[in-house]
Amino acid sequence: MNEPPVASLGDTKGTETVQDGQVALSGRLTINEAETVRDDLLRGLAGCRRLTLDTAELDAVDVAGLQLLIAARRSAAQTGKSLRLAAEPEGALLAALIAAGFRVAGDTGQPDAGQDAFWWGRD
């Protein structure tokens, strides 16, 4: 069986002195790839103050992948940095968010009170 590649950093923009950076994740963001993607995200955060994640090309996301995004966001905040999604989730990421209860199928627009705007691609 042909499995999609591990989530990888497609294009990384950002150096040690850049304020804004962007990382394009593609492939799988699951428990099997968590360590590799974690290291990639930490490298991305090390190079900028605000890191934006493009998740449109993710083929598979599980709860471990969601937990990794949450942990990366918290790590960024603890060091005075920020991590955000480039756009409202779709595809594999949206499906994982719905399965985990972070989003409801068919919801669009603004998050309800008490919901984290991060999962809508907002700061």
FENLIN-V969914 format. One record per backbone hydrogen bond with DSSP energy under -0.5 kcal/mol. CO is the residue of the C=O (numbers start at 0). NH is the residue of the N-H. If there is no record, write none. Layout:
co=CO nh=NH
co=CO nh=NH
This chain:
co=0 nh=2
co=4 nh=27
co=7 nh=9
co=7 nh=25
co=10 nh=12
co=10 nh=23
co=12 nh=21
co=14 nh=17
co=17 nh=48
co=18 nh=48
co=18 nh=49
co=20 nh=51
co=21 nh=12
co=22 nh=24
co=22 nh=53
co=23 nh=9
co=24 nh=56
co=25 nh=7
co=26 nh=58
co=26 nh=59
co=27 nh=6
co=28 nh=61
co=29 nh=32
co=29 nh=33
co=30 nh=33
co=32 nh=36
co=33 nh=37
co=34 nh=38
co=35 nh=39
co=36 nh=40
co=37 nh=41
co=38 nh=42
co=39 nh=43
co=40 nh=44
co=41 nh=45
co=42 nh=46
co=43 nh=46
co=44 nh=47
co=46 nh=17
co=48 nh=81
co=49 nh=20
co=50 nh=83
co=51 nh=22
co=51 nh=53
co=52 nh=54
co=52 nh=85
co=53 nh=24
co=54 nh=57
co=56 nh=26
co=57 nh=91
co=59 nh=28
co=61 nh=65
co=62 nh=66
co=63 nh=67
co=64 nh=68
co=65 nh=69
co=66 nh=70
co=67 nh=71
co=68 nh=72
co=69 nh=73
co=70 nh=74
co=71 nh=75
co=72 nh=76
co=73 nh=77
co=74 nh=78
co=75 nh=78
co=75 nh=80
co=76 nh=79
co=81 nh=50
co=83 nh=52
co=89 nh=92
co=89 nh=93
co=90 nh=94
co=91 nh=95
co=92 nh=96
co=93 nh=97
co=94 nh=98
co=95 nh=99
co=96 nh=100
co=96 nh=101
co=96 nh=102
co=97 nh=100
co=103 nh=106
co=111 nh=114
co=114 nh=116
co=115 nh=118
co=116 nh=119
co=116 nh=121
co=117 nh=120
